[in-house]
Amino acid sequence: MAAQQVRIDGGAPLRLSWGALFGGATVAAGSWVLLHALCFAAGLSGVAPSSAAELKAAAIGSGVWAVIVAAISLFVGGLVTGRSSGAPTRGSGALHGIVLWGLSAVGGMVLMTMAASSALGTFVEVGGQAMGRAAEERRWHGLVLGVDSAELLDSVNESLVRKGKQPANLENVEAALDEAMGRAFHEGRATTETLVTALMEHTALAKKDAEEVVRKLERQRGIEGPGAPPARGKQPWMGRGAPGFMGPPARMMSALLWAVFASMLLSLGAAVAGAMLGVPRRPLAVAMQVEPPLARPGQPSPAEKATPPEA
């Protein structure tokens, strides 16, 4: 009994080839390392920034090159994935490109997280030691942010004693200054009211007395009054209605995240384009050997049914 051959064009199901995906991801990673090595070899020998403007231009150029390298690497990886996956259609190739991009993004995020955790651990260890030494020095000298808190407190206590009030405690005032800076950091604004509130919470000072302490502190830092410009060579750390010092870092972080978003979007398009181009242009044909059904006893076979009876 002869076997029947059935030809099915373009009927293969859309299945992911994980071997092709991991192979494409490996090629993309290798291309990324190769292109970055080329960048460092050419950049380190030709760039010697001597000013802040040149250093900024070099940093911007490095960022642009990083985006280009990511797009090229994923395009090459997508090309390899699309060619080796056996995808029958461009749509299946695009699906492989999207999954390749996802694998690369997750892998890169894991590596960046591991590197950042290691660097953060080292930074916290070194920073903790430095902060411990600074706290010990501040405890002995009574200095907070360049302000002699002992001298400031002595003058305030003299005024309080003359008024018949309880003198303030040096440790409480220093704790209030520390808490005010912590609140200012989290709120993104360093205002006079922040320090006044902290002084009232950590000492027995009334609001009027706390405001007097703040005014003396502002005069020491070069602020003569609300809205007055600081004296030359002095930096005010708390002014009335001072703008938030977290503005520039926040804007910088926002710009960085927008750049990362654009880079990931571009690399996604490159991976999909490479995978679609890697799919062969002619559709794949799947040939299957189909055995004819067996005839039941007493019944003619399909071949006998197809044969016309002899006259």
N, C-alpha and C positions, 0 to 999 in steps of 0.2 A: 504494500500500500504506500503510495507516494505521499510525501509531506507537502502541504500547501504553504507557500511563502506569502506573507501579508506585509505590505509596506505602509508604515505610518509616518507621515510627514508632519513635523512640528507638534507632535502630540505628547512629548515627554513632559512629565510633571515638573513644576518649579521646586527644586530641592537644592538645599545649600550644600556645597562641597567644602567641608571644614578643612580638608587637607589643602585645597587651593587657597582658602582664606588665610590659614596660618602661613602658608608659603608666601603669599602676597604680603602679609604683615612683616615677615622676616626680610623680604626684599626692600620693603619701604623703610624699615629701620636701618638696614645697611646703607641705603641711599641717603638717608638723613645724616648718618655719621660721616659718610664720604663727603657730602656737600659742606657740612659744617667744618670738617677738617680743611677743605679747600678755602673756606672763608677765613678761618683763623690763620692759615699759612699766608694768604694774600694780605689780610688786614693787619696782622701784627707787624709785618715788615714794612708796610706803607703808611701806617697811621701813627703819628706821634703828636697827640694833642698837647698844645702848650697853653691853652686858655679854656675857660669854661664853655665858650661858644663852640670851639672845636670839639671838646669832649661831648657836648650835647649833640652835635651833628653826627659824631661817630656812634653814639648810642642809638640815635634814630635810624641810621643806616643799618646797624646790627639788627634792630627790630624788624625793619622791612625785609632784610635778607632772611631772617628766621621765618617770616610768613611765606616767602617765595620757596624756601627749602621745604617747608611742610607740604605745600601744594605739589611741588615736583615729586617728592618722595611718595606721596599717596597716589599720584597719577601713575607712577611706574609700578607701585604695588598693585593698584587696580588693574593695570594692563596684564600683569602676570596672573592675577586671580581670574580675570575674565577668560584668558586664553586656556588656563589649566583646569577650569571648573567644568568644562563641557556644557556650558549653558546654551540652550537651544535658541534663545531669543535675546534681543537687547534688553528687554524688561527684566529677564532673569539675571543678566549681567549687571544691570543697575542695582538690583537687589543685593548681589554679592558686593558691589562697591559700597553700598550703605553699611552693610555689616562689617566690611573691612575698616571703614572709617570709625565705626563704633568700637571695634576691638582696639584700634590704634589709640583712640581717645582715652579709653579706660586704662590701657596699659601705660600711656604717658602720664595719666593722672596718678596712678599707683606709684610710679617711679618718682614723680615730683613730690608726692606726699611723703614718701620714705626719705628723700633727700631733705625736704623741708623739716621733717621731724628731727632728723639727725642734727641739722644746723640749729634748729630752735633749742634742742637740748643743750648743745654747747653754749649757745648764747645765754640761756637762762642760768646755766652754771656759772659762767664768767660774770654775767650781770648781777647775779645774786651775791657773789663775793664782793663785787665793786660796791653794790648798794649797802652791804653789811659794813664795809669799811667807811662809806660815806655817813651812814647812820651813827656809827660810833664817833666819828669826828664831829658830827653835828651835835651829838649829845654832850661832848666835852666843851665845844666852843659856843654852842647855842646859836648856830647860824642856820637860817632857812632861806634858800634862794637869795643868798647874798645880803640878807637883812640881819643885823645884830638884834636878835629878839630880846636879849638880856637888857641892853640899853633901852630899847623901846619899852619894855615892861617896867623898868625902874621909874621912868618918867610917868608912866600911867599909874603906877602904884602910889607915887607921891601925891598925885592929884586925887586918887581915891581915898588915901588916908586923910588928906585935908578935908575931904567931903564927908569923912566918917564912914566910909564904905569898906567892905572886906577886900583886901588886896588880892589880886589875881595870882594864879600859880604859873610858873614858867613852863612846866611840862604841859599843862593844859593849853597854853597859848601856842606852843609848838605843835601839839597835836591838832589844834584847830587849823593852823597853817597847812599842815600836811593834808588834812581832810578837804580843805578848800581846793587845793591843787588837784586832788583826786576827783572831786566833783566837777571841777572845770574841765578836766580831761575827758570824762565820760559825757558831759553835756555839750562839749564843743565850744564853750564860751567861758571866758574868765571875766567875771563881773565883780563889782564891789559888794553887791548883795550876797554873793556866795561866801565871801570871807566874813561878812558881818554875821550871817546865820551860823557859820561854824564857830565863831567866837562866842556867840550867845549860848550855843549848845555845850561847849567845853569849859566855859567859865561862868562866873556869877555876874558877868557884866550885863547891864541893861543895854537896850538897843542904842540909846544915845551914847553911852560910853564905848560900846563896840564900834560905832561909827567914828568916834573920836580917835580910837586906835587905828582904824583903817586910814583916816585922813593923815595921821602922822606917818603911817607906813607909806602912803602914796607920796608924801613930801620927801621922804627919804629916797624913794625910787625916782623922783624927778617929776612928779605930777602935782602941780600947785593947786589944781582945782578941777571941777568938772569940765572936760573938754579942753583943758590946757595942754599944750604940746609938751613932751618930755624935754628935760634939759639935755644939753649936748653931752654925749658920752654915757648917758644913762638909759636903761631900757625899762619901761614900766611893765610890771607883770600883772597888774590889775587896774583897770580904769573903768570909769562909769560908762556903761554901754560899749565896752571894747568889743570889736568884732571877734567872732569865733576864730581861734587859731587852728581849728581843725578843718577850715575851709580848703586851703591849698592841698593838703594830703587827700581829702575826700575827692576833690576834682581830679587829682592825679590818679587815684584809684579808679574813678569812673572812666577816665580816658583809657586806662590800661585794660579794664574789663571790656570796653567797646572794641579795642584792638584785638583782644583774644576772641571775642565773638566773631568779628570779621574774618580772622584767620581760620577759625574752625569752619565757618560757612564756606570759605574759599577752598579749604582742604576737602570738605565734603563733596563739593562740585567736582574737584579734580579726581577724587577716588571714583565717583560714579562715571565720569567721562572716560577714565582709563579702563574701567571694567567693561563699559559698553563697547569701546573700541577693540577690546581684546576678544570679544565674541566673534567667531567666524561669520563671514557675510552670508554664505550659503547655509540654508537650514539643515540641521542634522536629520538624517533618515535613520529610523530604527527598524531593523529587520528582525522578525520573529518567525520561528518555525512553529507552525500550528498543525498539530495532528488532526486529521478528520475524525469526527465522532464514530465510535464503533457501532455497528448495526446490531440490533437485538436479534436473537434467534427467530428465524422464520420471517424476518423483514429484510427487504433489499437495502444494500448500503447506499450512501449518497452518490457514489460513483455509478452504481447500477441504475439509480433513479435518473441520473443525468444522461445515461446512454439510451437512445431511442430504440425501441424494439425492432427486431429485424422482420421484414415483411415475409 
